[in-house]
């Protein structure tokens, strides 16, 4: 098993808030997002299940204005933060690709393999 990848400190992500990262998964660069809400973190590939487009409407900004859901900048699809399920838009019923992420101490760690 690979050692988890340290993404950042927990304090580097607002609560609630989001941050984008470019990492290597299986030797391929991947854009991912990490969402923080109520001191929990969630991670997904930064790829809309409808078109494959990046979701952030500004670099590192993935949440609706009220910060209650993840939103796709391309067509406004909305996804639940805790499970990536699409509740509104053309990909309703699909979900984002989840990644395993957690917090140890003050470090946000991503499982990569």
N, C-alpha and C positions, 0 to 999 in steps of 0.2 A: 504494500500500500504506500502511495506517495505521501510525502509530508504536506500538510495543508499549506496553502499559499496565503501569506499575510497581505491583505489588501490595504488596510489603513487602520487608524485608531477609531474606536467607536465615536469619539468626540468629533471626528472629521465629517460625520454625517449628521445633519440636523435632525431633531426629533419633533415632529415628523419631517421627513425629507428624503432625498435621494442623491445618488452619486453614480457616475458611470466610470467604467474601467475597461481597458484593453488588456487582455491577458492571453496566455498561450494555453490551449487545451489540446492535448494530443499533437503538439508541435504545430498547431494552427492558431493564428491570431483570432481572438473572439472578443466582440464587444459585449459587455455584460452591464447590468444595473444592480445596484444594491439599494433597497428601500429600508428605511428605519421608521418604525412606528411603535410607540410605547415601549421603548428600549429593546424591542425585538428587531431582528434583521431578516430580510428575505432577498434572495438573489434569483435573477432570471437572465436568459440570453436577451440581448437588446435586439429583438427581431419579432416583428408582428406576425402572428400566425396567418394573417390574411394575405399579406404581400411580401413579407420578409424584410420590409423597410425598418430602419431604426425608429424607435418610439420617441426619443427625447425631442421636445419642442424647442429647447435650448440645450447647449451642452450640459449633461448631468441632470437635467430637469425632466422628470418622468411623471410627475403627479398632476392631477387636476388642480385647479386654483384653490379649492377647499381642502386639498391634500388627502382626500378620502379614497381615491382610486388612482391606478396607473392609467395614463391616456396615450393613445397613439397620435402623434402629431400629424400624420398623413391623412387620416380619415376619421379621427375622433372616437375610435373604439375605446371602451373603458373596461379595465380589468380589476378584479379584487386584488388587494395587496397581499393577503395571506395565502392565496392559493393560485393566483394567476388566471383565474377563470374569467372569460369575457362575458360581461353582463349587458353590454350595449355595443351596437355597431355591426358591421358586415361579417364579422367573425364570431358573432354571438354563439356561445356553446363551446368554442375552442378554448385553449389555454396557452399561456406562455410556457416556454420551456424552463422549468425550475432547476436550480442548482443548489447543492448542499452548502449552506453557509452557517456560521455560528460565531459566538463571541466567547473568547477566553481572556479573562482579565479585562483589558480595555482594547484588545485586538480583534478585528474582524477577520475571520479565517474562512477560506473557501477550500472545500475538498475538490481535488482535481483528478482523482483517479481511484 
